[in-house]
Amino acid sequence: MQESVTLFHEKGLHARPASVLVQTASSYDASIEILKDGKSANAKSSVAVLSLNADKGDEITIRADGDDDEAAVDALVELVRTDFDLETEA
């Protein structure tokens, strides 16, 4: 199961948004990866997610495999679309 989504958080997938994404991904049993420009990162690792250097406007693909893969992808895509439930930082 996978789905692509565009980042629109002002700072991209950095520090706080990455932390929120990792916390959410970690609540699922499925193996979850974030893909960007041919690179992949374990969605349950902050260091791995930050290494993607994903910026505002970049498209990422969220891919999951396991018992709750559909729920995991749906939740993470929704998180990105709702700006990580964060107010845009100045």
Backbone as JSON Lines, residues from 0, in Angstrom:
{"i":0,"aa":"M","n":[0.86,-1.19,0.0],"ca":[0.0,0.0,0.0],"c":[0.89,1.23,0.0]}
{"i":1,"aa":"Q","n":[0.61,2.17,-0.89],"ca":[1.37,3.41,-0.9],"c":[0.53,4.53,-1.49]}
{"i":2,"aa":"E","n":[0.91,5.76,-1.13],"ca":[0.24,6.94,-1.65],"c":[1.23,8.1,-1.63]}
{"i":3,"aa":"S","n":[1.13,8.95,-2.64],"ca":[2.0,10.13,-2.72],"c":[1.23,11.37,-2.25]}
{"i":4,"aa":"V","n":[1.99,12.3,-1.68],"ca":[1.4,13.53,-1.16],"c":[2.45,14.63,-1.24]}
{"i":5,"aa":"T","n":[2.01,15.86,-1.42],"ca":[2.92,17.0,-1.5],"c":[3.01,17.7,-0.16]}
{"i":6,"aa":"L","n":[4.23,18.03,0.24],"ca":[4.45,18.75,1.5],"c":[4.13,20.22,1.3]}
{"i":7,"aa":"F","n":[3.39,20.79,2.22],"ca":[3.17,22.23,2.14],"c":[3.51,22.94,3.44]}
{"i":8,"aa":"H","n":[4.03,22.21,4.43],"ca":[4.48,22.87,5.66],"c":[5.62,23.81,5.29]}
{"i":9,"aa":"E","n":[5.6,25.01,5.84],"ca":[6.57,26.05,5.49],"c":[8.01,25.57,5.56]}
{"i":10,"aa":"K","n":[8.34,24.71,6.52],"ca":[9.72,24.25,6.67],"c":[9.93,22.84,6.14]}
{"i":11,"aa":"G","n":[8.94,22.32,5.4],"ca":[9.07,20.98,4.85],"c":[9.01,19.92,5.93]}
{"i":12,"aa":"L","n":[9.71,18.83,5.7],"ca":[9.69,17.7,6.63],"c":[10.92,17.77,7.51]}
{"i":13,"aa":"H","n":[10.93,18.77,8.39],"ca":[12.07,19.0,9.27],"c":[11.6,18.99,10.73]}
{"i":14,"aa":"A","n":[12.52,18.91,11.65],"ca":[12.34,18.9,13.1],"c":[10.94,18.54,13.61]}
{"i":15,"aa":"R","n":[10.11,19.52,13.87],"ca":[8.8,19.23,14.49],"c":[7.9,18.4,13.6]}
{"i":16,"aa":"P","n":[7.73,18.73,12.31],"ca":[6.87,17.88,11.49],"c":[7.4,16.44,11.4]}
{"i":17,"aa":"A","n":[8.7,16.28,11.29],"ca":[9.28,14.93,11.23],"c":[9.01,14.18,12.52]}
{"i":18,"aa":"S","n":[9.11,14.85,13.64],"ca":[8.85,14.23,14.93],"c":[7.4,13.74,15.03]}
{"i":19,"aa":"V","n":[6.47,14.57,14.59],"ca":[5.06,14.19,14.61],"c":[4.82,13.0,13.69]}
{"i":20,"aa":"L","n":[5.43,13.01,12.52],"ca":[5.28,11.91,11.57],"c":[5.84,10.61,12.16]}
{"i":21,"aa":"V","n":[7.02,10.66,12.76],"ca":[7.65,9.48,13.35],"c":[6.81,8.94,14.5]}
{"i":22,"aa":"Q","n":[6.31,9.81,15.35],"ca":[5.46,9.37,16.46],"c":[4.21,8.66,15.95]}
{"i":23,"aa":"T","n":[3.61,9.2,14.91],"ca":[2.41,8.59,14.34],"c":[2.75,7.26,13.69]}
{"i":24,"aa":"A","n":[3.8,7.22,12.89],"ca":[4.21,5.99,12.22],"c":[4.53,4.89,13.23]}
{"i":25,"aa":"S","n":[5.13,5.26,14.33],"ca":[5.53,4.29,15.35],"c":[4.34,3.64,16.05]}
{"i":26,"aa":"S","n":[3.16,4.22,15.9],"ca":[1.98,3.63,16.54],"c":[1.38,2.5,15.71]}
{"i":27,"aa":"Y","n":[1.96,2.22,14.54],"ca":[1.48,1.15,13.67],"c":[2.47,0.0,13.64]}
{"i":28,"aa":"D","n":[1.95,-1.21,13.46],"ca":[2.8,-2.4,13.38],"c":[3.46,-2.54,12.02]}
{"i":29,"aa":"A","n":[2.86,-2.01,10.98],"ca":[3.37,-2.14,9.62],"c":[4.77,-1.55,9.48]}
{"i":30,"aa":"S","n":[5.5,-2.07,8.54],"ca":[6.78,-1.49,8.14],"c":[6.44,-0.3,7.24]}
{"i":31,"aa":"I","n":[6.96,0.89,7.56],"ca":[6.58,2.11,6.84],"c":[7.83,2.83,6.34]}
{"i":32,"aa":"E","n":[7.8,3.21,5.07],"ca":[8.9,3.97,4.46],"c":[8.37,5.26,3.87]}
{"i":33,"aa":"I","n":[9.23,6.26,3.86],"ca":[8.96,7.51,3.16],"c":[9.95,7.55,1.99]}
{"i":34,"aa":"L","n":[9.45,7.79,0.79],"ca":[10.31,7.84,-0.39],"c":[10.29,9.24,-1.0]}
{"i":35,"aa":"K","n":[11.48,9.68,-1.42],"ca":[11.6,10.99,-2.07],"c":[12.81,10.95,-3.0]}
{"i":36,"aa":"D","n":[12.59,11.27,-4.24],"ca":[13.67,11.36,-5.23],"c":[14.56,10.12,-5.24]}
{"i":37,"aa":"G","n":[13.95,8.95,-5.2],"ca":[14.72,7.71,-5.26],"c":[15.36,7.26,-3.96]}
{"i":38,"aa":"K","n":[15.22,8.07,-2.91],"ca":[15.75,7.69,-1.6],"c":[14.6,7.23,-0.73]}
{"i":39,"aa":"S","n":[14.9,6.3,0.2],"ca":[13.85,5.87,1.12],"c":[14.35,6.0,2.54]}
{"i":40,"aa":"A","n":[13.4,6.17,3.46],"ca":[13.73,6.32,4.87],"c":[12.7,5.57,5.7]}
{"i":41,"aa":"N","n":[13.17,4.96,6.77],"ca":[12.29,4.32,7.73],"c":[11.46,5.41,8.4]}
{"i":42,"aa":"A","n":[10.15,5.35,8.27],"ca":[9.28,6.4,8.82],"c":[9.23,6.39,10.34]}
{"i":43,"aa":"K","n":[9.84,5.39,10.97],"ca":[9.84,5.31,12.43],"c":[11.16,5.8,13.02]}
{"i":44,"aa":"S","n":[12.01,6.41,12.17],"ca":[13.31,6.92,12.59],"c":[13.44,8.39,12.23]}
{"i":45,"aa":"S","n":[13.54,9.25,13.24],"ca":[13.68,10.69,12.99],"c":[14.9,11.01,12.14]}
{"i":46,"aa":"V","n":[16.03,10.38,12.45],"ca":[17.26,10.64,11.69],"c":[17.07,10.27,10.23]}
{"i":47,"aa":"A","n":[16.43,9.12,9.97],"ca":[16.21,8.68,8.6],"c":[15.28,9.64,7.86]}
{"i":48,"aa":"V","n":[14.2,10.04,8.51],"ca":[13.24,10.95,7.88],"c":[13.9,12.29,7.57]}
{"i":49,"aa":"L","n":[14.65,12.83,8.51],"ca":[15.34,14.1,8.3],"c":[16.36,14.01,7.17]}
{"i":50,"aa":"S","n":[16.95,12.84,6.97],"ca":[17.98,12.68,5.94],"c":[17.42,12.82,4.52]}
{"i":51,"aa":"L","n":[16.11,12.77,4.38],"ca":[15.5,12.95,3.06],"c":[15.57,14.39,2.58]}
{"i":52,"aa":"N","n":[15.77,15.33,3.51],"ca":[15.82,16.75,3.16],"c":[14.61,17.19,2.34]}
{"i":53,"aa":"A","n":[13.44,16.78,2.77],"ca":[12.21,17.1,2.05],"c":[11.76,18.52,2.4]}
{"i":54,"aa":"D","n":[11.57,19.32,1.38],"ca":[11.2,20.72,1.56],"c":[9.76,20.97,1.12]}
{"i":55,"aa":"K","n":[9.26,22.16,1.44],"ca":[7.93,22.57,1.02],"c":[7.82,22.42,-0.5]}
{"i":56,"aa":"G","n":[6.74,21.81,-0.95],"ca":[6.51,21.62,-2.38],"c":[7.01,20.29,-2.92]}
{"i":57,"aa":"D","n":[7.82,19.58,-2.14],"ca":[8.32,18.26,-2.56],"c":[7.21,17.23,-2.44]}
{"i":58,"aa":"E","n":[7.23,16.27,-3.35],"ca":[6.3,15.15,-3.27],"c":[7.0,13.98,-2.59]}
{"i":59,"aa":"I","n":[6.33,13.39,-1.62],"ca":[6.85,12.2,-0.96],"c":[5.85,11.08,-1.17]}
{"i":60,"aa":"T","n":[6.34,9.86,-1.1],"ca":[5.47,8.69,-1.16],"c":[5.58,7.96,0.17]}
{"i":61,"aa":"I","n":[4.44,7.64,0.72],"ca":[4.38,6.89,1.97],"c":[3.99,5.47,1.6]}
{"i":62,"aa":"R","n":[4.87,4.51,1.95],"ca":[4.63,3.11,1.61],"c":[4.66,2.27,2.88]}
{"i":63,"aa":"A","n":[3.68,1.4,3.02],"ca":[3.6,0.55,4.21],"c":[3.3,-0.88,3.8]}
{"i":64,"aa":"D","n":[3.79,-1.81,4.62],"ca":[3.53,-3.22,4.39],"c":[3.31,-3.9,5.74]}
{"i":65,"aa":"G","n":[2.18,-4.55,5.91],"ca":[1.88,-5.23,7.17],"c":[0.38,-5.23,7.42]}
{"i":66,"aa":"D","n":[0.01,-5.76,8.58],"ca":[-1.41,-5.93,8.91],"c":[-2.2,-4.63,8.87]}
{"i":67,"aa":"D","n":[-1.62,-3.55,9.33],"ca":[-2.35,-2.27,9.39],"c":[-1.8,-1.25,8.39]}
{"i":68,"aa":"D","n":[-1.29,-1.75,7.25],"ca":[-0.65,-0.85,6.28],"c":[-1.59,0.2,5.71]}
{"i":69,"aa":"E","n":[-2.83,-0.17,5.41],"ca":[-3.75,0.8,4.84],"c":[-4.07,1.91,5.84]}
{"i":70,"aa":"A","n":[-4.31,1.54,7.08],"ca":[-4.59,2.54,8.12],"c":[-3.38,3.45,8.34]}
{"i":71,"aa":"A","n":[-2.18,2.88,8.3],"ca":[-0.96,3.66,8.5],"c":[-0.79,4.69,7.39]}
{"i":72,"aa":"V","n":[-0.92,4.25,6.14],"ca":[-0.76,5.17,5.01],"c":[-1.82,6.26,5.07]}
{"i":73,"aa":"D","n":[-3.06,5.87,5.31],"ca":[-4.15,6.86,5.39],"c":[-3.88,7.9,6.47]}
{"i":74,"aa":"A","n":[-3.44,7.46,7.64],"ca":[-3.18,8.38,8.75],"c":[-2.03,9.32,8.44]}
{"i":75,"aa":"L","n":[-0.96,8.81,7.86],"ca":[0.21,9.65,7.57],"c":[-0.06,10.63,6.45]}
{"i":76,"aa":"V","n":[-0.79,10.2,5.43],"ca":[-1.16,11.12,4.34],"c":[-2.04,12.24,4.9]}
{"i":77,"aa":"E","n":[-2.99,11.88,5.74],"ca":[-3.87,12.89,6.36],"c":[-3.06,13.85,7.22]}
{"i":78,"aa":"L","n":[-2.06,13.34,7.92],"ca":[-1.2,14.17,8.76],"c":[-0.48,15.21,7.9]}
{"i":79,"aa":"V","n":[0.05,14.79,6.76],"ca":[0.74,15.72,5.85],"c":[-0.26,16.75,5.32]}
{"i":80,"aa":"R","n":[-1.43,16.29,4.93],"ca":[-2.43,17.19,4.36],"c":[-2.96,18.2,5.37]}
{"i":81,"aa":"T","n":[-2.91,17.86,6.65],"ca":[-3.39,18.79,7.69],"c":[-2.22,19.55,8.31]}
{"i":82,"aa":"D","n":[-1.12,19.61,7.58],"ca":[0.05,20.37,8.01],"c":[0.6,19.87,9.35]}
{"i":83,"aa":"F","n":[0.54,18.53,9.54],"ca":[1.09,17.88,10.72],"c":[0.42,18.34,12.01]}
{"i":84,"aa":"D","n":[-0.8,18.86,11.89],"ca":[-1.53,19.38,13.04],"c":[-0.74,20.46,13.78]}
{"i":85,"aa":"L","n":[0.13,21.14,13.05],"ca":[0.92,22.23,13.61],"c":[0.51,23.53,12.96]}
{"i":86,"aa":"E","n":[0.59,24.6,13.69],"ca":[0.43,25.9,13.07],"c":[1.73,26.22,12.37]}
{"i":87,"aa":"T","n":[1.66,26.86,11.21],"ca":[2.88,27.19,10.49],"c":[3.77,28.08,11.34]}
{"i":88,"aa":"E","n":[5.03,27.67,11.44],"ca":[5.98,28.4,12.28],"c":[6.58,29.57,11.49]}
{"i":89,"aa":"A","n":[6.87,30.63,12.17],"ca":[7.45,31.81,11.5],"c":[8.91,31.59,11.23]}
